[in-house]
Amino acid sequence: MKRIEYIEKTNTLISTKRKELIDKETGEIIEVDQITKKVYGQKNFWKLYLSDFLHVLDGIENKQVAILKYILDNTHPSTNMFIGTYKTIQKNTHNLKLLLLK
């Protein structure tokens, strides 16, 4: 019987399944528990490619790119969620409020 459990806090899927294996040398039947763990949205995968992308964007002088870079820098990697306000983006990117409302 297969059992599946999802842990939302860590974005992890864990499945457990009982299996029977046969030892080729002795013919003995061995019962084992197979445990599979999959983690979705791992930080290292996200940051590896995002950091390269942001490095390329640094070379472009544009206030809209600065806003995009700030949002990408402050997006949670495993949930892809950004929480911010116009005011905090304006303050941290040194942009005019009018540009953000375009």
C-alpha angles and dihedrals in degrees: 000000000000121000122194126194128181120203107201096191092063098025089238128151115201123187126184124196131174113227138182117222127189119220105227094210100049103018088232117154112227124193115215138172114236111207119191121189122189121183116199123208098013113196096227093057091048097047096045094063098028092055091054091049093049091048089058091048091053089070092060115082106212131125092222090054089051089056092048091048091051092050093048092047091052099043114112105245100216097044100028088226125148120190117189145118133234088251095054092046090049092049095047097043097039091232131146116261090234092061092057093054094054 
